[in-house]
């Protein structure tokens, strides 16, 4: 199993909420020690590697995603700053992920969540939650 919470350049990540779980979190929000928030999804898997997408989000945008105003597809395809990290974990070398900074529009459609698929948690962030 890969350490999806320890990404070079992002630092050690703490999971804030898990939205989907299959043997491990596969869709979740997290934050690093500096308080930067990320929305993360398991995007692809082959017999050689797994690919994960990490999109930086503000608390306001994460709240819009959480309440279903922004669907999961657009959360990644139209990320807040137009960029995201694609992290590839090789089964042959799981401790050294390959990290690529991509423009949101460079992600193949089949690696993104299905359009119109939304979270609907009916709860808003409080500023103290993120500190």
ABEGO torsion letter per residue (X at the ends): XBBAABBBGAEBBBBABBABBBGBBABBBBBBAAGBBBBBBBABBBAABBBBBBBBBBAAAAAAAAAGABBAAAAAABBAAGBBBBBBBBAABAABBBBBBBBAAABBAAABBBBGBBBBAGBBBBAAAAX
